[in-house]
Amino acid sequence: MSATVSIGLPVRNGAQYLMRALDSILSQTFDDFEIIVSDNASTDDTQRICCDYARRDARIRYKRQSKNIGLSANFNYVFEQSKGLYFKWAAHDDELDSRYLELCVWSLERSPDAVLCHSLLQYIDENGAGIGVYDSALAGTGSEDPVKRFASCVLFPHPGYEVMGMFRREALVGSLLIGPFHSCDRALVAELALRGRFLKIDRPLLLVRDHPERYSRKMFRPKDRLAYHSPRDATRFTMPNWRLYGEYLKMVPKNLSDTRQRWRCYAALLRWWCYNWNAVRLAIDPVAIAFPNVVKTAEQLKQKWISPAPGAGQARRKSRFDNDYL
C-alpha cells in the first residue's frame, strides 16, 4: 500500500546539511510517508549518509545517478518515482518543522479543490540561527478565479518557494514540472495556479537555509545557470527570461478552455512587461550572451538601490523562536 505522502529529495554534494534535512523529515508528527532520495552523482559524503539512513528507516528509498543529470532531471526523477496521494519536494539544505506534513495534509484533505499547500518561510543561516520570516503574499492564489491566481503569480515578485510546498500529486501530472531553465520554479507555480487554489498556513513551518553555496547566491552567468539545470544543454545560448515568458504564454491555452479566461490571462501577460523590471530583464537577455557578467551587475544594482531580492532579503527580522508564530 502506498504512503499518503511522497517526499522527493534530489541532492548533489549536499553532505554538509543533508543529515539535518533528513532528521527533520523523520521527526514529523505525521509518519505515513516515503522519502525518495536521488543522489545526482555526488562526489562528497552524500552517498554514505544516504545509505546509512536508508538502512535505518525502510521509508527511505535511495537511488544514485551514475552521472550528473542536472537539477531539473533530478527533481523530476523523484516525482516520477513517487506514488503518494500528496507530493513534496525537499531540499537537502532546508529543514521542516515537526508539524509540517501533519498540517499540510490536514489542510488539503479539507479543501479538495486546492492543489498546493505551503507555509510562511523561516530563513536560517548556515548554522541554523534565525534570519527572519518571509511571506510571499501571493494573496490572489486563494481565489476561485484561475485568472486572479495566475496574475498573482506572474505579476508580483516572489522567490518561487511555493514549489517546495505540498502538492496534490494528480495536479502535477502533465504539468511543466521542473523545466531546464532559470526561473522554472516560477513557471510551475504559475501553471499550478491555473489548475487550482493554493492554501497557506500562517506559520513558518519550512526552514530555508540561506548560505553562500546556494544556487541563488552562487550562480549568475546564464550559461552556468543552464548547465546547473541541464548539463547536456551547457553549450547552448540561453535567454531565460524570454523562455519564462514563452512558457507563461503556452500554459494558458493548455490549462484553460474558457476563451474569456484565456484572454484575461493574456491581458495579465501584457501588463507583465511593466512589472518588476521585466522589460529590462528581457532586454538584458540577448546582451548577456556576449557579456554574461551583466546579469550579476544588474541584479546587484537592483538589490542595492531599488529593492532586495524576494526571500531572505525581505524577511521580517524575527527569530525562529518568536512566540508570535508558534
C-alpha positions in Angstrom: 0.0 0.0 0.0 1.4 3.4 -1.0 2.2 6.0 1.6 -0.1 9.1 1.9 2.8 11.5 1.3 5.8 11.1 -1.0 8.7 13.3 -0.4 11.3 13.7 -3.2 14.7 14.7 -2.1 17.1 15.4 -5.0 20.6 16.1 -3.9 24.1 16.6 -5.3 27.1 17.1 -3.0 24.8 18.0 -0.1 26.6 16.2 2.7 27.1 19.4 4.8 23.4 19.8 5.6 21.8 16.5 4.5 21.6 14.9 7.9 19.7 17.9 9.3 17.2 17.8 6.4 16.6 14.0 6.8 16.3 14.2 10.6 13.7 17.0 10.3 11.6 14.8 7.9 12.0 11.7 10.1 10.8 13.6 13.2 7.5 14.6 11.6 4.3 14.1 13.7 2.6 12.7 10.6 4.5 9.5 9.7 2.7 7.9 6.8 5.3 9.0 4.2 8.0 7.7 1.9 11.3 9.5 1.1 12.8 9.1 -2.4 16.4 10.3 -2.4 18.1 10.8 -5.8 21.8 11.3 -5.4 22.9 13.1 -8.6 26.4 11.5 -8.8 27.7 13.3 -5.7 31.5 13.3 -5.1 31.3 14.1 -1.4 29.9 12.1 1.5 26.3 12.2 0.3 26.2 8.5 -0.7 27.4 7.2 2.6 24.9 9.4 4.6 22.0 8.3 2.4 22.9 4.6 2.6 23.2 4.8 6.4 19.8 6.5 6.7 18.1 4.0 4.3 19.4 1.1 6.3 17.9 2.5 9.4 14.5 3.5 8.1 12.6 1.5 5.5 10.6 4.5 4.4 13.7 5.9 2.6 14.4 4.7 -1.0 17.8 5.7 -2.3 18.9 5.9 -5.9 22.3 7.1 -7.1 22.6 8.5 -10.6 25.7 7.3 -12.4 26.3 10.7 -13.9 25.3 14.3 -13.3 21.8 14.6 -14.9 21.3 18.2 -13.8 18.9 19.7 -11.3 15.8 19.6 -13.4 16.0 16.0 -14.4 16.9 15.0 -10.8 13.9 16.9 -9.4 11.6 15.3 -11.9 13.0 11.8 -11.3 11.9 11.8 -7.7 8.4 12.9 -8.6 8.2 10.2 -11.3 9.2 7.6 -8.7 6.5 8.8 -6.2 3.2 7.0 -5.5 1.6 9.0 -2.7 -1.6 11.0 -2.8 0.4 14.1 -1.9 3.9 15.0 -3.1 6.5 17.4 -1.7 10.0 18.2 -2.9 12.5 18.7 -0.1 15.8 20.5 -0.4 18.9 18.9 1.1 19.8 22.1 2.9 16.4 23.0 4.3 14.5 21.7 7.3 10.9 21.1 8.2 9.1 22.0 11.4 7.9 18.8 13.0 4.2 19.5 12.2 4.7 20.4 8.5 3.3 17.3 7.0 0.5 17.0 9.5 -0.8 20.5 8.9 -0.4 20.4 5.1 -2.2 17.0 4.8 -5.0 18.3 7.2 -5.4 21.4 5.1 -5.5 19.6 1.7 -8.0 17.0 2.9 -10.4 19.7 3.9 -10.1 21.6 0.6 -10.4 19.1 -2.3 -10.3 22.0 -4.8 -6.8 23.1 -3.7 -3.7 21.8 -5.5 -1.0 23.1 -3.2 -0.4 23.9 0.5 2.5 26.0 1.6 3.6 27.9 4.7 5.5 31.0 5.7 9.2 30.6 5.4 11.7 30.9 8.2 15.1 31.8 6.8 18.0 30.4 8.8 21.8 30.8 8.3 24.3 28.0 7.7 24.4 27.4 11.5 20.6 27.2 11.9 20.2 30.7 13.5 17.0 32.6 12.5 17.3 35.3 9.9 13.7 36.3 9.6 10.2 35.2 8.5 9.1 35.7 4.9 5.6 35.7 3.5 5.4 35.8 -0.3 1.9 37.4 0.0 0.6 35.9 -3.2 -2.9 36.8 -2.0 -4.7 36.0 -5.2 -3.7 32.4 -5.2 -6.5 31.5 -2.8 -9.1 32.8 -5.2 -11.6 30.6 -7.0 -10.8 32.5 -10.2 -7.9 30.9 -12.1 -7.1 34.2 -13.8 -6.6 36.0 -10.5 -4.4 33.2 -9.2 -2.3 33.2 -12.4 -2.0 37.0 -12.4 -0.8 37.0 -8.8 2.0 34.5 -9.6 3.2 36.2 -12.8 2.9 39.9 -11.8 4.3 40.1 -8.3 7.9 39.2 -7.3 8.3 36.1 -5.2 11.1 33.6 -4.6 9.2 30.7 -6.2 9.4 28.7 -2.9 5.8 27.7 -3.2 7.2 25.0 -5.4 8.6 23.4 -2.1 5.1 23.2 -0.7 2.9 20.1 -0.6 1.1 19.3 -3.9 -1.9 17.1 -4.6 0.1 14.7 -6.8 -2.5 14.5 -9.5 -2.3 18.2 -10.1 1.4 17.8 -11.1 0.8 15.1 -13.7 1.1 16.6 -17.2 2.5 19.9 -15.9 5.8 21.5 -16.7 7.4 20.0 -13.6 10.9 21.5 -13.1 12.0 22.7 -16.5 15.6 23.0 -17.7 15.9 26.8 -17.3 16.4 29.5 -14.7 13.1 30.5 -13.0 11.5 27.2 -13.8 10.0 27.2 -10.3 8.0 30.3 -11.1 6.7 28.7 -14.3 5.5 25.7 -12.4 3.9 27.7 -9.7 2.0 29.8 -12.3 0.8 26.6 -14.1 -0.4 25.1 -10.9 -2.3 28.3 -10.1 -4.3 27.7 -13.3 -5.2 24.3 -12.1 -6.4 25.1 -8.6 -6.3 27.1 -5.4 -3.3 27.4 -3.1 -3.6 27.1 0.7 -1.2 28.9 3.0 -0.5 28.1 6.6 0.3 31.2 8.5 3.2 29.7 10.4 6.9 29.4 9.4 6.9 25.7 9.0 9.6 25.5 6.3 13.1 26.5 7.4 15.1 27.7 4.4 18.8 27.8 4.8 20.5 30.8 3.3 24.2 30.1 2.7 26.9 31.1 0.2 26.7 27.8 -1.7 23.0 28.2 -2.6 22.2 28.3 -6.3 20.7 31.8 -5.9 23.8 33.1 -4.2 26.4 31.4 -6.4 25.0 31.2 -10.0 24.7 34.4 -12.1 26.1 33.7 -15.5 23.3 32.5 -17.8 25.3 29.5 -19.2 26.3 28.5 -15.7 22.7 28.5 -14.6 21.7 26.5 -17.7 24.4 23.9 -17.1 23.3 23.6 -13.5 19.8 22.7 -14.6 20.7 20.7 -17.7 24.4 19.8 -18.3 23.6 18.5 -21.8 22.5 22.0 -22.8 25.5 23.7 -21.3 26.9 24.8 -24.7 23.6 26.4 -25.9 22.7 30.1 -25.9 20.1 30.8 -23.3 17.7 33.7 -22.8 15.9 32.5 -19.6 13.5 35.5 -19.2 12.2 35.0 -22.7 11.9 31.3 -22.1 9.9 32.0 -18.9 7.6 34.4 -20.7 7.1 31.9 -23.5 6.1 29.2 -21.0 3.6 31.6 -19.5 2.0 32.1 -22.9 1.9 28.4 -23.7 0.4 27.3 -20.4 -2.7 29.4 -20.8 -4.4 27.5 -23.6 -3.1 24.2 -22.3 -4.8 24.6 -19.0 -7.9 26.9 -19.7 -10.6 26.0 -22.1 -12.7 29.1 -21.5 -12.0 31.8 -24.1 -12.7 34.7 -21.9 -10.4 33.4 -19.1 -7.7 32.9 -21.7 -7.9 36.5 -22.9 -7.9 37.8 -19.3 -4.7 35.8 -18.7 -3.1 37.3 -21.9 -4.1 40.7 -20.6 -2.2 40.0 -17.4 0.8 38.9 -19.5 0.7 42.3 -21.4 0.8 44.0 -18.0 3.7 41.7 -17.0 6.1 43.9 -19.2 5.5 46.8 -16.8 6.0 44.9 -13.6 9.1 44.0 -11.6 11.5 45.4 -14.2 10.6 42.6 -16.6 11.1 44.6 -19.7 14.6 45.4 -18.6 15.2 41.7 -17.8 14.1 40.8 -21.4 16.4 43.4 -22.8 19.4 42.1 -20.8 18.9 38.5 -22.0 20.5 39.0 -25.5 23.2 41.3 -24.1 24.2 38.6 -21.6 25.0 36.2 -24.5 28.0 38.4 -25.3 28.6 39.9 -21.8 27.5 37.2 -19.3 28.5 39.2 -16.2 25.9 41.9 -17.0 23.3 39.7 -15.2 25.1 39.8 -11.9 25.8 43.5 -12.2 22.2 44.3 -12.9 20.9 42.1 -10.1 23.3 43.7 -7.6 22.4 47.2 -8.6 18.7 46.5 -8.3 19.1 44.9 -4.9 21.3 47.7 -3.6 19.4 50.8 -5.0 15.8 49.6 -5.7 14.7 46.6 -3.7 16.2 43.4 -2.2 15.5 40.1 -3.8 12.3 38.4 -2.5 13.1 35.9 0.2 15.8 36.2 2.8 16.4 39.9 1.7 12.9 40.8 2.6 12.4 38.5 5.6 10.9 40.1 8.7 13.6 40.2 11.4 12.1 37.7 13.7 13.8 34.8 15.5 12.9 31.2 14.6 11.7 31.0 18.2 9.5 34.1 18.2 6.3 33.2 20.0 4.2 35.3 17.6 4.4 32.4 15.1 4.1 29.5 17.5 
